[in-house]
Amino acid sequence: MKRIHMRTGTRLLAAAAVVAGTVGVSAAPAEALPTCTPTYSAPLDLGGSVYAEGFLVCEDANDPRNLAPITVVLQRLGVSGWVTVATGLGEAQYFCTGTNPRTYRVGSRPTVTVTLSCS
C-alpha cells in the first residue's frame, strides 16, 4: 500500500514541477516538412480497360513520402453526371464491357477528361 502511495506522490510532484515551469526541456525549432504534391495520371486506355495512377512527388527525393501511393478515384461521365467506376491506392482500373466512346477522369483532376473507346 505504501508503494502505491509513493508512486502517486512522485507523479503528482512531477506534474507540479512541469506546471510550475521548473522542469526545462529544450527543443530545436520545428522544421517544416518538405513539400509533397499529389500527382495523378490522366486515364489511359490499356486495350480492354481504363487505368489511372496517383502518387506523391516530393521536393526532396530522399523524403520517405516520395512516390508514396495515394487514393485514385476513376470516374466516367454518365447520363446524370460523374460516376465512380474504380478506386484504389496508387492505381485504379476499370475493365470495359464494350467499345462505345465514354469520357473518363480522375476525381482529383476534374478538369482533365479523356474520351476513350471503353464502355
N, C-alpha and C positions, 0 to 999 in steps of 0.2 A: 504494500500500500504506500509506503514511504517513497519507493522508487517512482511510482506513477505521479505522485505529488511533485517530485523533483523535476521530472520531465516537463510537466505543465508549467512549473515555475521558470524553467530555462526557456521555454518557448515564449512565455509572456515577457521575460526580460529581453530576449532578442527582438521581439516585436516592438517593445517600448523603445529600445535603442534605435531601431530603424526609424520609427516615427519621430523621435526626438532629434534625429539627424546626427547621432553620434557614431554611426557606422558609415564610413565613407566607401564608396565604390567608384572607381574611376573607369571610364569607358571612352574609347575613341569615338569621335563624331561618326554618326551613321553615314555610310557611303550610299549613294544612290545606285540602285541596280542598273546595269547596262540596259539599254532599250532593246526590246524584242518586239518584232512586228509579226502579226498573224499573216500568213501568205497562203493563198488558195490558187489552184489551177482553174482555168476555165474548164467546163465539161468537155470531155474528149470522147469521140466515137471510137470504140475499140472493136468494131465489127461484131455486132450482136449485143453490145452493152454500152452504157454510158458511164464514164468514170471521172472522178474528180478527187483531188488530194489537198490536204492542208497541213501546214506545219509552221512553227515559229522560226523566224530568221532573226538572229541577234547581232548587234553591232560587234560584239566580241565573239569570235568564232570558238573560243575556249569556254564560253558560258555553257554550263551544263544543260540549260534550257534550249540551246541552239539546235534546230532541226527536230525539236520535240513534236510529236503528232498532236494535232488539235481536232476538235469535232468538226466534221464536214456534213453539211445538210444539202443533199442534191434534190432540186425541185424541178417539176415540169409544169408548164403552163397548161391549165385545164380550162374548161368552159367557164367556171366560176372563179378563177384565179389560180394562184400558185399552189401546187400540191407537193408535199414531200414524198419522194419515191424511194429514197435510200438515205441512211445516215451511217456514220462510222467514225472511229477515232483514227485520224490520219488519212483515211480514204473512204469513199462511198462509191458503190457500184450498183447500177440498175440494169437488169437483164431485159432486153427488148422482147416484146411479144409480137411485133410487126415492124414494118418498114415505112410507115407513114411519117412524114416530117412533123416533128414536135420541137418546141422551144424549151431549153433547159437552162438552169442557172445554179450557182452555189448560193445558198441563202444569205451568206455573209457578204456577198458581192452582188447585190440586187440589180445593178446597172449593167453587168456583163452577162449577156444572154447569147446562146448559141442554138441555132436550129439544126437538128440532126435527123437523119432518116432512121428513127427508132421510136416506136410507139409502144 
